[in-house]
């Protein structure tokens, strides 16, 4: 099973999203965190199961929240390059690839 590593920009986006939910409702923030952890586990178990959406970047969507993790498979490591809200301009994360 490959390890999943968050890049600094993806980590900052994840924290920002969690903080946004936390400011509204602590339980909502906990559910968001649990959902992201579920997606990370799915990525680690089968990273090639997820579709390529841009060059060699794949996307794993959260079910209950409008976020997706964008990642690249490199050797035995999965590099998450973005934790992105579905309403944002995708060119922002595409510049990182």
C-alpha angles and dihedrals in degrees: 000000000000121000118247116225125187118217117226094258092049091048091051091049091049092051091046091052093046091049091050091054091042092056088057102039132347092215091052090052090050091051090049091051091048091050092051090048089051091052092048089052090051091049092050092049097049115359094169090058089079123083125257106240103172127016103309095338118116130201130221114187127211111234102215101029132053093246136106134190115228115203147168126217113227118175107302095342134082112213114203107209099177144017097199137183111232093234095058124098107268091213087078094067094033089065088064094060 
